[in-house]
């Protein structure tokens, strides 16, 4: 499995979304339970701003090689664990001659 080693800009946003099954009763009460073993979905919004085209193109090539379905490993800055993630979407912006920016969302997967 490939390791994603590019260092994103600071201010990485991590979003956690629990998967919850909820039953709503007519008298205003509700009952909630988790639905899965790994019920918290995590994603990270990464940005690589004002980088050389060569670096951005290498990152894009890495993402394209996964086809949005193949997982790879990544260690979020400041965390001890190496995670298995996928990337479904990335955006490249041409800033200036030889300079580009990129944003991407990595989603944790369990395999």
C-alpha positions as CSV (number, residue, x, y, z in Angstrom):
1,X,0.0,0.0,0.0
2,X,1.4,3.4,-1.0
3,X,2.3,6.0,1.7
4,X,1.3,9.6,1.1
5,X,4.2,11.7,2.3
6,X,3.5,15.2,1.1
7,X,3.3,17.8,3.9
8,X,0.1,19.9,3.6
9,X,-0.3,23.5,4.9
10,X,-1.1,24.1,8.5
11,X,-4.7,24.5,9.8
12,X,-5.8,21.0,8.7
13,X,-9.5,20.6,9.4
14,X,-10.6,17.1,10.7
15,X,-14.3,16.3,10.6
16,X,-15.8,13.4,12.5
17,X,-19.3,12.2,11.7
18,X,-20.8,9.4,13.9
19,X,-23.2,7.0,12.2
20,X,-26.2,6.8,14.5
21,X,-29.4,4.9,14.2
22,X,-32.3,6.8,15.8
23,X,-35.9,5.9,16.5
24,X,-38.2,8.9,17.1
25,X,-41.3,8.3,19.2
26,X,-44.5,10.3,19.1
27,X,-44.2,11.6,22.6
28,X,-40.9,13.5,21.9
29,X,-38.6,10.7,23.1
30,X,-35.9,9.2,20.9
31,X,-33.6,6.2,21.2
32,X,-30.2,6.2,19.6
33,X,-27.6,3.5,19.0
34,X,-24.4,3.1,17.0
35,X,-24.8,1.0,13.8
36,X,-21.3,-0.2,13.1
37,X,-18.1,-1.4,14.8
38,X,-16.2,1.7,13.4
39,X,-19.1,4.1,13.6
40,X,-17.2,7.4,13.4
41,X,-16.4,8.5,9.9
42,X,-13.3,10.9,9.8
43,X,-12.1,13.1,7.0
44,X,-9.4,15.7,6.6
45,X,-9.4,18.8,4.4
46,X,-5.9,19.4,3.2
47,X,-4.5,22.4,1.3
48,X,-1.2,22.8,-0.6
49,X,-1.1,26.5,-1.4
50,X,1.3,28.3,-3.7
51,X,3.6,25.4,-4.5
52,X,5.7,24.7,-7.5
53,X,3.8,23.1,-10.3
54,X,6.1,20.0,-10.1
55,X,5.1,19.3,-6.5
56,X,1.4,19.8,-7.2
57,X,1.6,17.7,-10.3
58,X,3.2,14.9,-8.3
59,X,0.4,15.0,-5.8
60,X,-2.2,15.0,-8.5
61,X,-0.5,12.0,-10.2
62,X,-0.5,10.2,-6.8
63,X,-4.3,10.9,-6.4
64,X,-5.1,9.9,-10.0
65,X,-3.2,6.6,-9.5
66,X,-5.8,5.7,-6.8
67,X,-8.8,6.2,-9.1
68,X,-10.7,7.4,-6.0
69,X,-11.1,3.8,-4.8
70,X,-7.6,2.5,-3.9
71,X,-6.6,3.2,-0.4
72,X,-3.3,4.5,0.8
73,X,-1.7,5.2,4.2
74,X,-1.2,8.7,5.6
75,X,-0.1,10.0,9.0
76,X,-1.9,13.2,10.0
77,X,0.5,15.8,11.4
78,X,0.7,15.7,15.1
79,X,-0.9,12.3,15.4
80,X,0.9,9.0,16.2
81,X,-1.3,6.7,14.1
82,X,-0.8,5.9,10.4
83,X,-4.3,5.7,8.9
84,X,-5.8,4.1,5.8
85,X,-7.5,6.7,3.7
86,X,-9.0,7.3,0.2
87,X,-9.3,10.5,-1.8
88,X,-12.4,11.1,-3.9
89,X,-12.0,14.7,-4.8
90,X,-9.2,17.2,-5.3
91,X,-9.1,20.7,-6.8
92,X,-6.1,22.2,-8.6
93,X,-5.8,26.0,-9.0
94,X,-3.3,27.6,-11.4
95,X,-2.0,30.6,-9.4
96,X,0.7,32.0,-11.5
97,X,3.4,30.8,-14.0
98,X,4.9,27.8,-12.4
99,X,2.9,28.1,-9.2
100,X,-0.3,26.1,-8.3
101,X,-2.4,25.3,-5.3
102,X,-4.3,22.1,-4.5
103,X,-7.1,21.2,-2.0
104,X,-8.2,17.6,-1.2
105,X,-10.3,15.7,1.2
106,X,-9.0,12.4,2.6
107,X,-11.5,10.0,4.1
108,X,-10.6,7.3,6.6
109,X,-11.5,3.7,5.5
110,X,-11.4,0.4,7.4
111,X,-10.2,-2.6,5.4
